[in-house]
Amino acid sequence: MTRPNTARVTDKVAAPKAPADRLRLYKLPADQVLRTLPARSISLIITDPPYASVNRSGGTGHLKRWFSGSMEWPQIASTLALGRARLRADGLALVMTNSAGLDGALAAMRTAGFSDVRPMVWDRRYPGLGSGLRHQVEYILVGRLPGSRTMSGTDLVSVGAVGPGTANRWPTQKPDGLGRVLARMAGIGRDDLVVDPFCGSGALLVGAAERGAIVIGSDISAKAIALASKRLAAAAGKSAPKAVAPARKAAKPSLEGRRTAGPAAYRNSARGSEPKSRRARR
Ligand SMILES: C[S@@+](CC[C@H](N)C(=O)[O-])C[C@H]1O[C@@H](n2cnc3c(N)ncnc32)[C@H](O)[C@@H]1O
């Protein structure tokens, strides 16, 4: 039987012109992957960048060294600009930051070319570690262009953070449920291409994968890509079209047919119009 949702992990970039599989993970720097994607192909950039924060843990800044690839916000702005240049007409970006990074992140989004940037609040449901004013909320900056789709819901999302005792927890791993809520609010479906250029464990892509979107993640860490591969293959498996047992001798399962149709982003990447299926979902 065809298995369309096994993660494809690679360190070689090939632009997914007519993707046979809907999940692609690259152990490569974000910029390198984004540059290969066609203009007007991305519906949603959803990411928690490896921003260097001086105040993530009571001022010790230990997360500055947690990732070998920590970046300053002006550098992240360049990466976001690559993604913004590849957004579909109705595309948008969701970029996470904590309170210490809020100023830098807002500036980075504007530098990257988003015309409207608004913060949403993520209530983590319990406070982070450290002393003093411990943060229970983080921010999701919504970066919009004039034609960006409208998100549904409110600007406060409440999803329990991943606890410290969680097995195989990736540093700063976000809860799968947060990716689910955000994908629903952005109306993500099978016609969409969703990209997390700094995907870590892949948690923010779970919602998109479960909704059958084409999903692309990149990370410079082999361990992160291994975690993302496992998580997202399982998530994509949930959305796989089920082969219905034929009543009579009949056609093969419709998996191939669905894939050949391909996502709108690749069928006509210059148009970027909103597919009917999304209008219906709202
Ligand atoms: C804040 S973490 C992402 C966590 C992720 N959202 C999760 O839930 O697991 C940032 C990630 O960016 C990765 N990273 C750092 N520099 C990178 C680069 N230049 N390109 C791609 N990934 C990079 C790090 O390895 C780390 O996994």
The ligand as a Gaussian input file, in Angstrom:
#p B3LYP/6-31G(d) Opt

LIG

0 1
 C       13.557000      27.864000      19.493000
 S       14.099000      26.418000      18.684000
 C       12.647000      25.819000      17.863000
 C       11.832000      24.957000      18.761000
 C       10.656000      24.352000      18.032000
 N        9.640000      25.337000      17.738000
 C       10.065000      23.220000      18.839000
 O        8.893000      23.321000      19.254000
 O       10.764000      22.227000      19.062000
 C       15.059000      27.052000      17.364000
 C       15.694000      26.022000      16.483000
 O       16.433000      26.681000      15.453000
 C       17.536000      25.846000      15.103000
 N       18.494000      26.672000      14.341000
 C       19.464000      27.486000      14.803000
 N       20.063000      28.119000      13.770000
 C       19.456000      27.685000      12.630000
 C       19.599000      27.979000      11.258000
 N       20.503000      28.859000      10.808000
 N       18.786000      27.354000      10.373000
 C       17.865000      26.461000      10.794000
 N       17.681000      26.136000      12.089000
 C       18.461000      26.745000      13.007000
 C       18.008000      25.289000      16.438000
 O       18.731000      24.086000      16.258000
 C       16.667000      25.093000      17.178000
 O       16.205000      23.778000      17.025000

